[in-house]
Amino acid sequence: MAGMPSATLRCIFYGRSKNPGTRTILDICQALNITLYDFFDDPVFKTTDLEGSY
């Protein structure tokens, strides 16, 4: 649905892709019919220590 290889999604899901690009995140959000705000409106993004969050 996001128009990207399933391998890309697997890498993100399993943590092998530590820094997916903004375009990739936007494509995923559009496929899920959510906004970028909805995506980032999560407690994991409300900390100043994002480096240790994943």
C-alpha positions as CSV (number, residue, x, y, z in Angstrom):
1,M,0.0,0.0,0.0
2,A,2.9,2.4,0.7
3,G,4.4,1.7,-2.7
4,M,7.8,0.6,-1.4
5,P,9.6,-2.8,-1.2
6,S,8.5,-5.0,1.6
7,A,12.1,-5.4,2.5
8,T,12.2,-1.7,3.4
9,L,9.3,-2.1,5.7
10,R,10.8,-5.2,7.3
11,C,14.1,-3.3,8.0
12,I,12.2,-0.5,9.7
13,F,10.0,-2.9,11.7
14,Y,12.9,-5.0,12.9
15,G,15.1,-2.0,13.7
16,R,17.7,-2.6,11.0
17,S,16.9,0.8,9.5
18,K,17.7,3.2,12.3
19,N,16.9,6.4,10.4
20,P,14.2,6.1,7.7
21,G,13.8,9.2,5.6
22,T,11.0,11.7,5.9
23,R,9.6,10.6,2.5
24,T,9.5,7.0,3.6
25,I,7.6,7.9,6.8
26,L,5.2,10.1,4.8
27,D,4.5,7.2,2.4
28,I,3.8,4.9,5.3
29,C,1.5,7.4,6.9
30,Q,-0.4,7.9,3.7
31,A,-0.8,4.2,3.2
32,L,-2.2,4.0,6.8
33,N,-4.4,7.0,6.2
34,I,-2.8,8.9,9.2
35,T,-1.1,12.3,9.4
36,L,2.6,12.8,10.2
37,Y,1.3,14.5,13.4
38,D,-0.6,11.2,14.3
39,F,2.5,9.2,13.6
40,F,4.8,11.4,15.8
41,D,2.2,11.9,18.5
42,D,3.5,9.0,20.6
43,P,5.2,9.0,24.0
44,V,8.4,7.5,22.4
45,F,8.9,10.9,20.6
46,K,8.2,13.0,23.6
47,T,11.5,12.4,25.2
48,T,14.8,14.3,24.7
49,D,16.7,11.0,24.7
50,L,15.5,9.6,21.4
51,E,18.9,8.0,20.7
52,G,18.3,5.3,23.4
53,S,14.6,4.8,22.5
54,Y,15.1,2.2,19.8
